[in-house]
Amino acid sequence: MTIDEKTQTELEAAAFRRLLEHLRSRTDVQNIDMMNLAGFCRNCLSNWFEDAAKAKGVAVSRDEARRMVYGMPYEEWKAKHQSAASDDQKAKFAQSHKH
């Protein structure tokens, strides 16, 4: 398979947009569960976006990056969709993120 760099970037961008769409529709999936299972969450994606923007000299704030990932202000998403982490979720997080 040979794909030129521009097309590859466009395909990667399309896949990323689809991932964001999927995560926005799956508000039942909590960030802590994503962290426990996959080692990243919506906040990680927004941080990676912010880091990439800064590396290119583009000024993007943490709030702007989170709005882009969540499709709304982060505080609004938390109020609507985030539940308190259970003791089991917290224990799994602590175990999976030992350094």
N, C-alpha and C positions, 0 to 999 in steps of 0.2 A: 504494500500500500504506500503510495506516494501522495502526500498532501503538502501543498505549499504552506509556508509559515502564516500567511494572512488567513487562509482558509482554516488552518488549525486553530488559530486564535479565535476566529469567529465561531467555530464549533465548540471550543472550550467555553466561550462566553455564553453560548446558547445552553450548554449543559449546566452551567452555573445558574443561569436564570431559571432553568427548570427546577434545579435543586431548591432555590429560594421559593419558588411557587409551591413546591411540594411541602416544604417546611412551614410555610404560611398557612397551608390548608390543614396541616396536622398539629393543630394547637393542643391536642391531647398529649402529644409527646413532649415531656418536660425536658428542659436542658440538662438537668442532673442525670436523667436516664440516658441521654445521648452521651454525656461525659462518661458515665459508668460503662456503657457498652462500646462506645467508639473512640473515646478519648478526645472528643471535640463537641462543640455545641454551637448554637446560633451566635453566642457572644464571641466564640473563637473565630467564626467566619467574619464577623464584623471587624474584629481586631486585625485579621489577615488583610482584609480590604483596606483598612486604615493604613497598615504598614506598607502595602503595595502603593497606595496613593502617595504617601510621604516619600517613598523611594523614588518616585517619579517627579517629586517636587510639587505635588498637588495637595493643597491644604484641605484636609477632610478632618472634621472633628469626630471624636468618639460617638457623640450623639447622632451626627449625620450618618456615620457608617452603620450604626445600629438601626436607624430608621430605614436605611436601604435594605438591610437584611430582614427586619421584622415587618416592613411594610407600614409601619406606624411608629410613633415615639415609643421607646423601650418601656418607659413607665406605664404607658397605656396598655401595652401588651402584657406586662406583668400583672396589672390590675385585672385584666380580662381573663387571662389564661394560665398564669402561674399559680400552682398550689404550693403549700408548704411542703418541704422535703420531709419524708418519713425518717424515722430512726434508721431503718434498713437502708434507705437510699444514702443517707449520710455516712453510714458505716461502709457501704460499698465504695463510695467516693473516697473516703479516707484510706481505704485499703488499696484502691487502684491508683492513687496519686501520692504514694509514698516515694520519697526521693532518696 
